[in-house]
Amino acid sequence: MTSTLQTLESTIAARREADPSASYVASLFAKGLPKIAQKLGEEAVETVIAALQGDPKGVVGEAADLLFHLLVLLNQTGVPLSDVLAELERREGLSGLAEKAARKA
């Protein structure tokens, strides 16, 4: 799974400088962070709607769109996927409540 996301991260980076008229990824980058953030939000909402409708296939498709747009946003903000994965690894084995409380300290 991680290798799939890492491959996608590389593909997004490679397409960043492509012709925006020929690449969806390049067109997102050309529109800037506000548009990228908007698309991420739209995909999050669509994922929630599919879940609430009890549509597992819809959840799969929307979750894939959500992950894709998250990777675009990470690239735009200069945050490598490896940093996010390292944070998840750091949290592994912690109680969610304990981890959340530690963030406030």
Backbone as XML, in Angstrom:
<?xml version="1.0"?>
<chain id="A" units="angstrom">
  <residue number="1" name="MET">
    <atom name="N" x="0.828" y="-1.191" z="0.000"/>
    <atom name="CA" x="0.000" y="0.000" z="0.000"/>
    <atom name="C" x="0.867" y="1.246" z="0.000"/>
  </residue>
  <residue number="2" name="THR">
    <atom name="N" x="1.809" y="1.303" z="0.925"/>
    <atom name="CA" x="2.653" y="2.477" z="0.988"/>
    <atom name="C" x="3.378" y="2.693" z="-0.321"/>
  </residue>
  <residue number="3" name="SER">
    <atom name="N" x="3.851" y="1.611" z="-0.950"/>
    <atom name="CA" x="4.571" y="1.793" z="-2.207"/>
    <atom name="C" x="3.666" y="2.388" z="-3.284"/>
  </residue>
  <residue number="4" name="THR">
    <atom name="N" x="2.393" y="2.060" z="-3.266"/>
    <atom name="CA" x="1.448" y="2.647" z="-4.218"/>
    <atom name="C" x="1.338" y="4.150" z="-3.987"/>
  </residue>
  <residue number="5" name="LEU">
    <atom name="N" x="1.232" y="4.552" z="-2.746"/>
    <atom name="CA" x="1.155" y="5.977" z="-2.439"/>
    <atom name="C" x="2.464" y="6.691" z="-2.775"/>
  </residue>
  <residue number="6" name="GLN">
    <atom name="N" x="3.582" y="6.024" z="-2.523"/>
    <atom name="CA" x="4.880" y="6.629" z="-2.857"/>
    <atom name="C" x="5.049" y="6.763" z="-4.367"/>
  </residue>
  <residue number="7" name="THR">
    <atom name="N" x="4.582" y="5.778" z="-5.117"/>
    <atom name="CA" x="4.631" y="5.860" z="-6.574"/>
    <atom name="C" x="3.751" y="7.002" z="-7.061"/>
  </residue>
  <residue number="8" name="LEU">
    <atom name="N" x="2.565" y="7.119" z="-6.493"/>
    <atom name="CA" x="1.666" y="8.211" z="-6.859"/>
    <atom name="C" x="2.287" y="9.559" z="-6.510"/>
  </residue>
  <residue number="9" name="GLU">
    <atom name="N" x="2.928" y="9.641" z="-5.363"/>
    <atom name="CA" x="3.608" y="10.880" z="-4.965"/>
    <atom name="C" x="4.658" y="11.269" z="-6.012"/>
  </residue>
  <residue number="10" name="SER">
    <atom name="N" x="5.415" y="10.304" z="-6.489"/>
    <atom name="CA" x="6.429" y="10.569" z="-7.519"/>
    <atom name="C" x="5.798" y="10.995" z="-8.836"/>
  </residue>
  <residue number="11" name="THR">
    <atom name="N" x="4.711" y="10.356" z="-9.200"/>
    <atom name="CA" x="4.007" y="10.707" z="-10.439"/>
    <atom name="C" x="3.481" y="12.139" z="-10.371"/>
  </residue>
  <residue number="12" name="ILE">
    <atom name="N" x="2.908" y="12.495" z="-9.237"/>
    <atom name="CA" x="2.401" y="13.858" z="-9.056"/>
    <atom name="C" x="3.544" y="14.864" z="-9.182"/>
  </residue>
  <residue number="13" name="ALA">
    <atom name="N" x="4.671" y="14.580" z="-8.541"/>
    <atom name="CA" x="5.820" y="15.488" z="-8.621"/>
    <atom name="C" x="6.307" y="15.630" z="-10.060"/>
  </residue>
  <residue number="14" name="ALA">
    <atom name="N" x="6.324" y="14.526" z="-10.791"/>
    <atom name="CA" x="6.801" y="14.557" z="-12.179"/>
    <atom name="C" x="5.861" y="15.341" z="-13.083"/>
  </residue>
  <residue number="15" name="ARG">
    <atom name="N" x="4.590" y="15.304" z="-12.795"/>
    <atom name="CA" x="3.605" y="15.985" z="-13.642"/>
    <atom name="C" x="3.372" y="17.439" z="-13.246"/>
  </residue>
  <residue number="16" name="ARG">
    <atom name="N" x="3.951" y="17.843" z="-12.165"/>
    <atom name="CA" x="3.743" y="19.207" z="-11.659"/>
    <atom name="C" x="4.075" y="20.264" z="-12.706"/>
  </residue>
  <residue number="17" name="GLU">
    <atom name="N" x="5.137" y="20.064" z="-13.449"/>
    <atom name="CA" x="5.588" y="21.058" z="-14.428"/>
    <atom name="C" x="5.093" y="20.779" z="-15.844"/>
  </residue>
  <residue number="18" name="ALA">
    <atom name="N" x="4.184" y="19.824" z="-15.994"/>
    <atom name="CA" x="3.649" y="19.504" z="-17.324"/>
    <atom name="C" x="2.766" y="20.647" z="-17.820"/>
  </residue>
  <residue number="19" name="ASP">
    <atom name="N" x="2.358" y="20.530" z="-19.040"/>
    <atom name="CA" x="1.440" y="21.504" z="-19.644"/>
    <atom name="C" x="0.077" y="21.368" z="-18.961"/>
  </residue>
  <residue number="20" name="PRO">
    <atom name="N" x="-0.418" y="22.425" z="-18.334"/>
    <atom name="CA" x="-1.710" y="22.344" z="-17.645"/>
    <atom name="C" x="-2.881" y="21.946" z="-18.548"/>
  </residue>
  <residue number="21" name="SER">
    <atom name="N" x="-2.745" y="22.186" z="-19.851"/>
    <atom name="CA" x="-3.832" y="21.791" z="-20.745"/>
    <atom name="C" x="-3.785" y="20.293" z="-21.056"/>
  </residue>
  <residue number="22" name="ALA">
    <atom name="N" x="-2.687" y="19.639" z="-20.692"/>
    <atom name="CA" x="-2.533" y="18.218" z="-20.985"/>
    <atom name="C" x="-2.472" y="17.350" z="-19.728"/>
  </residue>
  <residue number="23" name="SER">
    <atom name="N" x="-2.456" y="17.983" z="-18.550"/>
    <atom name="CA" x="-2.305" y="17.230" z="-17.308"/>
    <atom name="C" x="-3.214" y="17.807" z="-16.230"/>
  </residue>
  <residue number="24" name="TYR">
    <atom name="N" x="-4.061" y="16.961" z="-15.670"/>
    <atom name="CA" x="-4.929" y="17.390" z="-14.575"/>
    <atom name="C" x="-4.088" y="17.859" z="-13.391"/>
  </residue>
  <residue number="25" name="VAL">
    <atom name="N" x="-3.027" y="17.116" z="-13.083"/>
    <atom name="CA" x="-2.161" y="17.482" z="-11.965"/>
    <atom name="C" x="-1.562" y="18.868" z="-12.190"/>
  </residue>
  <residue number="26" name="ALA">
    <atom name="N" x="-1.012" y="19.091" z="-13.375"/>
    <atom name="CA" x="-0.415" y="20.393" z="-13.680"/>
    <atom name="C" x="-1.469" y="21.502" z="-13.628"/>
  </residue>
  <residue number="27" name="SER">
    <atom name="N" x="-2.694" y="21.193" z="-14.053"/>
    <atom name="CA" x="-3.743" y="22.219" z="-14.006"/>
    <atom name="C" x="-4.092" y="22.581" z="-12.568"/>
  </residue>
  <residue number="28" name="LEU">
    <atom name="N" x="-4.065" y="21.609" z="-11.665"/>
    <atom name="CA" x="-4.299" y="21.916" z="-10.252"/>
    <atom name="C" x="-3.198" y="22.816" z="-9.713"/>
  </residue>
  <residue number="29" name="PHE">
    <atom name="N" x="-1.944" y="22.462" z="-9.997"/>
    <atom name="CA" x="-0.834" y="23.280" z="-9.510"/>
    <atom name="C" x="-0.890" y="24.689" z="-10.092"/>
  </residue>
  <residue number="30" name="ALA">
    <atom name="N" x="-1.299" y="24.808" z="-11.338"/>
    <atom name="CA" x="-1.391" y="26.128" z="-11.981"/>
    <atom name="C" x="-2.435" y="27.003" z="-11.286"/>
  </residue>
  <residue number="31" name="LYS">
    <atom name="N" x="-3.460" y="26.381" z="-10.716"/>
    <atom name="CA" x="-4.522" y="27.136" z="-10.035"/>
    <atom name="C" x="-4.153" y="27.495" z="-8.605"/>
  </residue>
  <residue number="32" name="GLY">
    <atom name="N" x="-3.129" y="26.841" z="-8.067"/>
    <atom name="CA" x="-2.614" y="27.198" z="-6.750"/>
    <atom name="C" x="-3.260" y="26.477" z="-5.581"/>
  </residue>
  <residue number="33" name="LEU">
    <atom name="N" x="-2.723" y="26.790" z="-4.420"/>
    <atom name="CA" x="-3.137" y="26.127" z="-3.182"/>
    <atom name="C" x="-4.629" y="26.267" z="-2.875"/>
  </residue>
  <residue number="34" name="PRO">
    <atom name="N" x="-5.238" y="27.439" z="-3.066"/>
    <atom name="CA" x="-6.677" y="27.515" z="-2.752"/>
    <atom name="C" x="-7.515" y="26.490" z="-3.532"/>
  </residue>
  <residue number="35" name="LYS">
    <atom name="N" x="-7.235" y="26.299" z="-4.813"/>
    <atom name="CA" x="-7.996" y="25.337" z="-5.618"/>
    <atom name="C" x="-7.691" y="23.910" z="-5.170"/>
  </residue>
  <residue number="36" name="ILE">
    <atom name="N" x="-6.423" y="23.640" z="-4.881"/>
    <atom name="CA" x="-6.043" y="22.300" z="-4.416"/>
    <atom name="C" x="-6.747" y="21.985" z="-3.100"/>
  </residue>
  <residue number="37" name="ALA">
    <atom name="N" x="-6.746" y="22.939" z="-2.184"/>
    <atom name="CA" x="-7.422" y="22.744" z="-0.895"/>
    <atom name="C" x="-8.928" y="22.555" z="-1.091"/>
  </residue>
  <residue number="38" name="GLN">
    <atom name="N" x="-9.508" y="23.316" z="-2.004"/>
    <atom name="CA" x="-10.935" y="23.176" z="-2.301"/>
    <atom name="C" x="-11.240" y="21.771" z="-2.805"/>
  </residue>
  <residue number="39" name="LYS">
    <atom name="N" x="-10.423" y="21.270" z="-3.733"/>
    <atom name="CA" x="-10.648" y="19.922" z="-4.276"/>
    <atom name="C" x="-10.517" y="18.871" z="-3.175"/>
  </residue>
  <residue number="40" name="LEU">
    <atom name="N" x="-9.541" y="19.032" z="-2.287"/>
    <atom name="CA" x="-9.382" y="18.088" z="-1.186"/>
    <atom name="C" x="-10.630" y="18.090" z="-0.312"/>
  </residue>
  <residue number="41" name="GLY">
    <atom name="N" x="-11.138" y="19.268" z="-0.009"/>
    <atom name="CA" x="-12.350" y="19.373" z="0.793"/>
    <atom name="C" x="-13.549" y="18.736" z="0.117"/>
  </residue>
  <residue number="42" name="GLU">
    <atom name="N" x="-13.690" y="18.975" z="-1.197"/>
    <atom name="CA" x="-14.798" y="18.372" z="-1.947"/>
    <atom name="C" x="-14.727" y="16.854" z="-1.887"/>
  </residue>
  <residue number="43" name="GLU">
    <atom name="N" x="-13.526" y="16.311" z="-2.061"/>
    <atom name="CA" x="-13.380" y="14.852" z="-2.034"/>
    <atom name="C" x="-13.656" y="14.288" z="-0.643"/>
  </residue>
  <residue number="44" name="ALA">
    <atom name="N" x="-13.288" y="15.028" z="0.392"/>
    <atom name="CA" x="-13.580" y="14.582" z="1.760"/>
    <atom name="C" x="-15.088" y="14.517" z="1.976"/>
  </residue>
  <residue number="45" name="VAL">
    <atom name="N" x="-15.788" y="15.549" z="1.536"/>
    <atom name="CA" x="-17.251" y="15.576" z="1.679"/>
    <atom name="C" x="-17.888" y="14.440" z="0.884"/>
  </residue>
  <residue number="46" name="GLU">
    <atom name="N" x="-17.420" y="14.226" z="-0.331"/>
    <atom name="CA" x="-17.975" y="13.150" z="-1.159"/>
    <atom name="C" x="-17.720" y="11.777" z="-0.536"/>
  </residue>
  <residue number="47" name="THR">
    <atom name="N" x="-16.583" y="11.617" z="0.131"/>
    <atom name="CA" x="-16.291" y="10.361" z="0.823"/>
    <atom name="C" x="-17.275" y="10.149" z="1.970"/>
  </residue>
  <residue number="48" name="VAL">
    <atom name="N" x="-17.514" y="11.198" z="2.729"/>
    <atom name="CA" x="-18.460" y="11.124" z="3.846"/>
    <atom name="C" x="-19.862" y="10.810" z="3.338"/>
  </residue>
  <residue number="49" name="ILE">
    <atom name="N" x="-20.281" y="11.464" z="2.272"/>
    <atom name="CA" x="-21.611" y="11.221" z="1.718"/>
    <atom name="C" x="-21.761" y="9.767" z="1.285"/>
  </residue>
  <residue number="50" name="ALA">
    <atom name="N" x="-20.754" y="9.239" z="0.600"/>
    <atom name="CA" x="-20.814" y="7.837" z="0.167"/>
    <atom name="C" x="-20.907" y="6.904" z="1.373"/>
  </residue>
  <residue number="51" name="ALA">
    <atom name="N" x="-20.172" y="7.224" z="2.427"/>
    <atom name="CA" x="-20.227" y="6.393" z="3.637"/>
    <atom name="C" x="-21.609" y="6.442" z="4.271"/>
  </residue>
  <residue number="52" name="LEU">
    <atom name="N" x="-22.159" y="7.646" z="4.377"/>
    <atom name="CA" x="-23.480" y="7.796" z="4.993"/>
    <atom name="C" x="-24.591" y="7.158" z="4.160"/>
  </residue>
  <residue number="53" name="GLN">
    <atom name="N" x="-24.365" y="7.049" z="2.859"/>
    <atom name="CA" x="-25.337" y="6.398" z="1.980"/>
    <atom name="C" x="-25.175" y="4.876" z="1.983"/>
  </residue>
  <residue number="54" name="GLY">
    <atom name="N" x="-24.184" y="4.379" z="2.718"/>
    <atom name="CA" x="-23.954" y="2.937" z="2.763"/>
    <atom name="C" x="-23.473" y="2.378" z="1.436"/>
  </residue>
  <residue number="55" name="ASP">
    <atom name="N" x="-22.647" y="3.131" z="0.733"/>
    <atom name="CA" x="-22.178" y="2.770" z="-0.602"/>
    <atom name="C" x="-20.690" y="2.411" z="-0.558"/>
  </residue>
  <residue number="56" name="PRO">
    <atom name="N" x="-20.363" y="1.147" z="-0.249"/>
    <atom name="CA" x="-18.950" y="0.771" z="-0.135"/>
    <atom name="C" x="-18.131" y="1.045" z="-1.401"/>
  </residue>
  <residue number="57" name="LYS">
    <atom name="N" x="-18.693" y="0.767" z="-2.577"/>
    <atom name="CA" x="-17.956" y="1.048" z="-3.815"/>
    <atom name="C" x="-17.720" y="2.549" z="-3.971"/>
  </residue>
  <residue number="58" name="GLY">
    <atom name="N" x="-18.712" y="3.322" z="-3.612"/>
    <atom name="CA" x="-18.570" y="4.767" z="-3.652"/>
    <atom name="C" x="-17.501" y="5.258" z="-2.688"/>
  </residue>
  <residue number="59" name="VAL">
    <atom name="N" x="-17.465" y="4.667" z="-1.503"/>
    <atom name="CA" x="-16.444" y="5.034" z="-0.521"/>
    <atom name="C" x="-15.050" y="4.734" z="-1.078"/>
  </residue>
  <residue number="60" name="VAL">
    <atom name="N" x="-14.899" y="3.588" z="-1.712"/>
    <atom name="CA" x="-13.593" y="3.227" z="-2.289"/>
    <atom name="C" x="-13.155" y="4.268" z="-3.315"/>
  </residue>
  <residue number="61" name="GLY">
    <atom name="N" x="-14.033" y="4.592" z="-4.239"/>
    <atom name="CA" x="-13.687" y="5.563" z="-5.281"/>
    <atom name="C" x="-13.405" y="6.941" z="-4.723"/>
  </residue>
  <residue number="62" name="GLU">
    <atom name="N" x="-14.240" y="7.384" z="-3.804"/>
    <atom name="CA" x="-14.051" y="8.714" z="-3.228"/>
    <atom name="C" x="-12.821" y="8.762" z="-2.332"/>
  </residue>
  <residue number="63" name="ALA">
    <atom name="N" x="-12.551" y="7.671" z="-1.609"/>
    <atom name="CA" x="-11.344" y="7.633" z="-0.769"/>
    <atom name="C" x="-10.086" y="7.679" z="-1.634"/>
  </residue>
  <residue number="64" name="ALA">
    <atom name="N" x="-10.122" y="7.025" z="-2.787"/>
    <atom name="CA" x="-8.983" y="7.100" z="-3.710"/>
    <atom name="C" x="-8.793" y="8.533" z="-4.193"/>
  </residue>
  <residue number="65" name="ASP">
    <atom name="N" x="-9.891" y="9.203" z="-4.538"/>
    <atom name="CA" x="-9.813" y="10.611" z="-4.950"/>
    <atom name="C" x="-9.277" y="11.481" z="-3.813"/>
  </residue>
  <residue number="66" name="LEU">
    <atom name="N" x="-9.720" y="11.191" z="-2.601"/>
    <atom name="CA" x="-9.281" y="11.948" z="-1.433"/>
    <atom name="C" x="-7.781" y="11.798" z="-1.213"/>
  </residue>
  <residue number="67" name="LEU">
    <atom name="N" x="-7.287" y="10.561" z="-1.268"/>
    <atom name="CA" x="-5.850" y="10.331" z="-1.097"/>
    <atom name="C" x="-5.047" y="11.008" z="-2.202"/>
  </residue>
  <residue number="68" name="PHE">
    <atom name="N" x="-5.536" y="10.928" z="-3.435"/>
    <atom name="CA" x="-4.857" y="11.570" z="-4.552"/>
    <atom name="C" x="-4.734" y="13.074" z="-4.308"/>
  </residue>
  <residue number="69" name="HIS">
    <atom name="N" x="-5.845" y="13.717" z="-3.981"/>
    <atom name="CA" x="-5.812" y="15.164" z="-3.786"/>
    <atom name="C" x="-5.020" y="15.553" z="-2.542"/>
  </residue>
  <residue number="70" name="LEU">
    <atom name="N" x="-4.986" y="14.688" z="-1.525"/>
    <atom name="CA" x="-4.139" y="14.937" z="-0.367"/>
    <atom name="C" x="-2.673" y="14.946" z="-0.789"/>
  </residue>
  <residue number="71" name="LEU">
    <atom name="N" x="-2.279" y="14.000" z="-1.635"/>
    <atom name="CA" x="-0.890" y="13.968" z="-2.105"/>
    <atom name="C" x="-0.550" y="15.200" z="-2.935"/>
  </residue>
  <residue number="72" name="VAL">
    <atom name="N" x="-1.492" y="15.695" z="-3.712"/>
    <atom name="CA" x="-1.260" y="16.938" z="-4.462"/>
    <atom name="C" x="-1.043" y="18.087" z="-3.480"/>
  </residue>
  <residue number="73" name="LEU">
    <atom name="N" x="-1.886" y="18.178" z="-2.449"/>
    <atom name="CA" x="-1.749" y="19.233" z="-1.451"/>
    <atom name="C" x="-0.419" y="19.119" z="-0.705"/>
  </residue>
  <residue number="74" name="LEU">
    <atom name="N" x="-0.035" y="17.911" z="-0.342"/>
    <atom name="CA" x="1.250" y="17.727" z="0.335"/>
    <atom name="C" x="2.393" y="18.224" z="-0.543"/>
  </residue>
  <residue number="75" name="ASN">
    <atom name="N" x="2.362" y="17.886" z="-1.828"/>
    <atom name="CA" x="3.400" y="18.334" z="-2.743"/>
    <atom name="C" x="3.417" y="19.856" z="-2.826"/>
  </residue>
  <residue number="76" name="GLN">
    <atom name="N" x="2.259" y="20.455" z="-2.950"/>
    <atom name="CA" x="2.162" y="21.911" z="-3.068"/>
    <atom name="C" x="2.733" y="22.607" z="-1.842"/>
  </residue>
  <residue number="77" name="THR">
    <atom name="N" x="2.563" y="22.011" z="-0.679"/>
    <atom name="CA" x="3.024" y="22.637" z="0.563"/>
    <atom name="C" x="4.425" y="22.187" z="0.971"/>
  </residue>
  <residue number="78" name="GLY">
    <atom name="N" x="5.051" y="21.348" z="0.146"/>
    <atom name="CA" x="6.416" y="20.919" z="0.419"/>
    <atom name="C" x="6.545" y="19.892" z="1.523"/>
  </residue>
  <residue number="79" name="VAL">
    <atom name="N" x="5.467" y="19.186" z="1.794"/>
    <atom name="CA" x="5.482" y="18.159" z="2.840"/>
    <atom name="C" x="5.562" y="16.790" z="2.177"/>
  </residue>
  <residue number="80" name="PRO">
    <atom name="N" x="6.660" y="16.071" z="2.369"/>
    <atom name="CA" x="6.751" y="14.734" z="1.773"/>
    <atom name="C" x="5.859" y="13.726" z="2.498"/>
  </residue>
  <residue number="81" name="LEU">
    <atom name="N" x="5.343" y="12.781" z="1.731"/>
    <atom name="CA" x="4.534" y="11.709" z="2.305"/>
    <atom name="C" x="5.287" y="11.010" z="3.432"/>
  </residue>
  <residue number="82" name="SER">
    <atom name="N" x="6.592" y="10.883" z="3.295"/>
    <atom name="CA" x="7.387" y="10.203" z="4.327"/>
    <atom name="C" x="7.256" y="10.892" z="5.685"/>
  </residue>
  <residue number="83" name="ASP">
    <atom name="N" x="7.076" y="12.204" z="5.704"/>
    <atom name="CA" x="6.876" y="12.903" z="6.978"/>
    <atom name="C" x="5.543" y="12.519" z="7.614"/>
  </residue>
  <residue number="84" name="VAL">
    <atom name="N" x="4.511" y="12.378" z="6.798"/>
    <atom name="CA" x="3.200" y="11.983" z="7.302"/>
    <atom name="C" x="3.257" y="10.538" z="7.813"/>
  </residue>
  <residue number="85" name="LEU">
    <atom name="N" x="3.909" y="9.679" z="7.042"/>
    <atom name="CA" x="4.033" y="8.285" z="7.468"/>
    <atom name="C" x="4.848" y="8.161" z="8.752"/>
  </residue>
  <residue number="86" name="ALA">
    <atom name="N" x="5.895" y="8.979" z="8.886"/>
    <atom name="CA" x="6.697" y="8.963" z="10.114"/>
    <atom name="C" x="5.864" y="9.404" z="11.313"/>
  </residue>
  <residue number="87" name="GLU">
    <atom name="N" x="4.994" y="10.385" z="11.109"/>
    <atom name="CA" x="4.122" y="10.832" z="12.194"/>
    <atom name="C" x="3.141" y="9.734" z="12.587"/>
  </residue>
  <residue number="88" name="LEU">
    <atom name="N" x="2.604" y="9.038" z="11.594"/>
    <atom name="CA" x="1.707" y="7.918" z="11.907"/>
    <atom name="C" x="2.451" y="6.815" z="12.658"/>
  </residue>
  <residue number="89" name="GLU">
    <atom name="N" x="3.677" y="6.541" z="12.252"/>
    <atom name="CA" x="4.491" y="5.532" z="12.955"/>
    <atom name="C" x="4.767" y="5.974" z="14.390"/>
  </residue>
  <residue number="90" name="ARG">
    <atom name="N" x="5.036" y="7.259" z="14.581"/>
    <atom name="CA" x="5.290" y="7.779" z="15.930"/>
    <atom name="C" x="4.075" y="7.563" z="16.824"/>
  </residue>
  <residue number="91" name="ARG">
    <atom name="N" x="2.898" y="7.699" z="16.244"/>
    <atom name="CA" x="1.667" y="7.554" z="17.012"/>
    <atom name="C" x="1.268" y="6.096" z="17.242"/>
  </residue>
  <residue number="92" name="GLU">
    <atom name="N" x="1.867" y="5.187" z="16.502"/>
    <atom name="CA" x="1.511" y="3.765" z="16.614"/>
    <atom name="C" x="1.677" y="3.297" z="18.053"/>
  </residue>
  <residue number="93" name="GLY">
    <atom name="N" x="0.660" y="2.642" z="18.553"/>
    <atom name="CA" x="0.706" y="2.100" z="19.905"/>
    <atom name="C" x="0.267" y="3.086" z="20.979"/>
  </residue>
  <residue number="94" name="LEU">
    <atom name="N" x="0.048" y="4.336" z="20.597"/>
    <atom name="CA" x="-0.452" y="5.315" z="21.568"/>
    <atom name="C" x="-1.970" y="5.287" z="21.563"/>
  </residue>
  <residue number="95" name="SER">
    <atom name="N" x="-2.531" y="5.481" z="22.717"/>
    <atom name="CA" x="-3.975" y="5.669" z="22.790"/>
    <atom name="C" x="-4.309" y="6.949" z="22.052"/>
  </residue>
  <residue number="96" name="GLY">
    <atom name="N" x="-5.382" y="6.920" z="21.283"/>
    <atom name="CA" x="-5.802" y="8.123" z="20.581"/>
    <atom name="C" x="-6.062" y="9.280" z="21.537"/>
  </residue>
  <residue number="97" name="LEU">
    <atom name="N" x="-6.625" y="8.979" z="22.689"/>
    <atom name="CA" x="-6.891" y="10.031" z="23.669"/>
    <atom name="C" x="-5.600" y="10.566" z="24.248"/>
  </residue>
  <residue number="98" name="ALA">
    <atom name="N" x="-4.643" y="9.689" z="24.530"/>
    <atom name="CA" x="-3.353" y="10.130" z="25.077"/>
    <atom name="C" x="-2.583" y="10.950" z="24.054"/>
  </residue>
  <residue number="99" name="GLU">
    <atom name="N" x="-2.626" y="10.531" z="22.785"/>
    <atom name="CA" x="-1.918" y="11.259" z="21.744"/>
    <atom name="C" x="-2.515" y="12.646" z="21.573"/>
  </residue>
  <residue number="100" name="LYS">
    <atom name="N" x="-3.826" y="12.746" z="21.586"/>
    <atom name="CA" x="-4.494" y="14.031" z="21.422"/>
    <atom name="C" x="-4.162" y="14.947" z="22.610"/>
  </residue>
  <residue number="101" name="ALA">
    <atom name="N" x="-4.144" y="14.411" z="23.820"/>
    <atom name="CA" x="-3.816" y="15.204" z="25.006"/>
    <atom name="C" x="-2.378" y="15.702" z="24.939"/>
  </residue>
  <residue number="102" name="ALA">
    <atom name="N" x="-1.473" y="14.888" z="24.405"/>
    <atom name="CA" x="-0.071" y="15.271" z="24.304"/>
    <atom name="C" x="0.122" y="16.436" z="23.341"/>
  </residue>
  <residue number="103" name="ARG">
    <atom name="N" x="-0.722" y="16.539" z="22.332"/>
    <atom name="CA" x="-0.617" y="17.658" z="21.379"/>
    <atom name="C" x="-0.943" y="18.986" z="22.043"/>
  </residue>
  <residue number="104" name="LYS">
    <atom name="N" x="-1.768" y="18.976" z="23.072"/>
    <atom name="CA" x="-2.167" y="20.207" z="23.742"/>
    <atom name="C" x="-1.101" y="20.679" z="24.722"/>
  </residue>
  <residue number="105" name="ALA">
    <atom name="N" x="-0.203" y="19.792" z="25.115"/>
    <atom name="CA" x="0.812" y="20.136" z="26.118"/>
    <atom name="C" x="1.922" y="20.979" z="25.540"/>
  </residue>
</chain>
